[in-house]
Amino acid sequence: MKKEDINNITEDMCRAIQLPPYEAVDVYWVALVKFSLLMPGKSQHKRMIDLIENLSSESIEHIISNPKIDILLGLDPPLETVINSPHEKLYSEKTKLAINQFYQNKETNPKESLLVLGEILKRIRNKRAHGFKTSNGFRDQEILDSSKDILGRICGSVAEALLLKLEVSE
């Protein structure tokens, strides 16, 4: 891992700030994937988890205290209950369970809450990438706007943690 690699990814993140939520969610997700590629390990899923493992308690608290999370997880009707296409598969029970786990662990195990939130964000990003989200649908805008903000915080915290890890190892 080199500082230059982290800075290049951070530049992408800076451009995402100016983008509409529909585009920014994808840019932030790709930034997380690129950060994960800087980590050792065979599977992307494990490397993504390791990114979270490197975050400080303060960073995790900063992320999970974001009011956009309550907006996203408190949607009415709830996430994964509205179908946009006959080809879309809903994960209503899995998402409901994840939302409950997020709030149950928020105070006692914030890292676990963040990992659960990451799975929800991954599903949102995948639905966006597979054409089940639009740039102009009101509900999609609510979902993607909150996701953009949350992913932006996660990316910023990961970048800081990786830079700190790099400094310590030098």
C-alpha positions in Angstrom: 0.0 0.0 0.0 1.3 3.4 -1.0 0.3 6.9 0.0 -0.1 7.7 -3.7 -2.7 4.9 -4.1 -4.7 6.3 -1.2 -4.5 9.8 -2.6 -5.7 8.8 -6.0 -8.7 7.1 -4.6 -9.4 10.1 -2.4 -9.3 12.3 -5.5 -12.1 10.2 -7.0 -14.0 10.6 -3.7 -13.6 14.4 -3.9 -15.2 14.4 -7.4 -18.1 12.4 -6.0 -19.1 15.1 -3.6 -20.2 17.2 -6.6 -22.1 14.4 -8.3 -25.8 13.7 -8.0 -26.6 10.8 -5.7 -27.3 8.4 -8.5 -23.7 8.7 -9.8 -22.0 9.4 -6.5 -23.2 6.1 -4.9 -21.3 4.2 -7.5 -18.2 6.3 -7.3 -18.1 5.9 -3.5 -18.7 2.2 -3.8 -15.9 1.8 -6.3 -13.6 3.8 -4.0 -14.3 1.3 -1.2 -13.5 -1.5 -3.5 -10.3 0.2 -4.6 -9.4 0.7 -0.9 -10.1 -3.0 -0.3 -7.6 -3.9 -3.1 -4.9 -2.3 -1.0 -5.6 -4.8 1.8 -4.2 -8.4 1.9 -6.7 -11.3 1.5 -8.2 -13.4 -1.2 -11.8 -12.4 -1.1 -13.2 -8.9 -1.7 -15.8 -9.4 1.1 -13.0 -10.2 3.6 -11.0 -7.2 2.5 -14.0 -4.9 2.8 -14.6 -6.2 6.4 -10.9 -5.6 7.1 -11.4 -1.9 6.1 -14.0 -1.6 8.8 -11.7 -3.4 11.3 -9.1 -0.7 10.7 -11.4 2.1 11.8 -11.1 3.7 15.2 -14.0 3.7 17.6 -14.4 7.5 17.0 -14.6 7.0 13.2 -17.2 4.3 13.6 -19.2 6.5 15.9 -18.9 9.4 13.4 -20.3 7.2 10.7 -23.2 5.5 12.6 -24.3 8.8 14.2 -25.1 10.2 10.7 -28.8 11.3 10.7 -29.1 10.1 7.1 -29.0 6.5 8.4 -32.2 7.0 10.3 -33.8 8.5 7.1 -32.6 5.5 5.1 -33.5 2.8 7.6 -36.8 4.5 8.6 -38.3 4.8 5.1 -42.0 4.3 4.8 -42.6 1.9 3.2 -39.4 0.2 4.4 -36.4 -0.7 2.3 -36.9 -3.8 0.2 -40.7 -3.7 0.2 -41.3 -1.8 -3.0 -40.6 -3.5 -6.3 -39.6 -1.4 -9.3 -39.4 -4.1 -11.9 -40.8 -7.6 -12.3 -37.2 -8.7 -12.6 -36.2 -7.3 -9.2 -35.8 -9.6 -6.3 -36.7 -8.2 -2.9 -35.0 -9.1 0.3 -37.6 -7.8 2.7 -37.0 -10.2 5.7 -33.2 -10.1 5.4 -33.3 -6.3 5.3 -35.8 -6.0 8.2 -33.5 -8.2 10.2 -30.4 -6.1 9.3 -32.2 -2.9 10.2 -33.1 -4.4 13.6 -29.5 -5.6 14.1 -28.2 -2.2 13.3 -30.2 -0.5 16.0 -29.8 -3.3 18.5 -26.0 -3.2 18.2 -25.6 0.6 17.7 -24.7 1.3 21.4 -23.2 -2.0 22.5 -21.3 -3.1 19.3 -21.0 -0.2 16.9 -18.6 -2.1 14.6 -21.2 -4.8 14.1 -23.8 -2.1 13.3 -21.5 -0.6 10.7 -20.9 -4.1 9.1 -24.6 -4.7 8.9 -25.1 -1.2 7.5 -22.5 -2.1 4.9 -24.5 -5.1 3.7 -27.6 -2.9 3.3 -25.5 -0.3 1.3 -24.1 -3.1 -0.8 -27.6 -4.2 -1.7 -28.6 -0.6 -2.6 -25.5 -0.2 -4.7 -26.2 -3.5 -6.5 -29.8 -2.6 -7.2 -28.5 0.7 -8.6 -25.9 -1.0 -10.8 -28.4 -3.6 -12.1 -30.9 -0.9 -13.2 -33.4 -1.1 -10.4 -32.8 2.5 -9.2 -33.3 5.6 -11.3 -31.9 9.1 -11.2 -35.3 10.8 -11.0 -37.6 8.6 -8.9 -38.5 10.3 -5.6 -38.1 7.2 -3.5 -34.8 6.3 -5.3 -33.6 9.8 -4.7 -34.3 9.5 -0.9 -32.5 6.1 -0.8 -29.5 7.3 -3.0 -29.2 10.7 -1.3 -28.8 9.0 2.1 -26.6 6.3 0.8 -24.3 8.9 -0.9 -23.8 10.7 2.4 -23.2 7.5 4.4 -20.8 6.1 1.9 -19.0 9.4 1.7 -18.4 9.2 5.5 -17.3 5.6 5.3 -14.8 6.4 2.5 -13.4 9.4 4.3 -12.9 7.4 7.5 -11.3 4.5 5.6 -8.9 6.9 3.8 -7.9 8.4 7.1 -7.4 5.0 8.7 -5.3 3.7 5.9 -3.1 6.8 5.9 -2.6 6.5 9.6 -1.7 2.8 9.2 0.8 3.7 6.5 2.4 6.4 8.7 2.7 4.0 11.7 4.3 1.3 9.5 7.0 3.7 8.1 
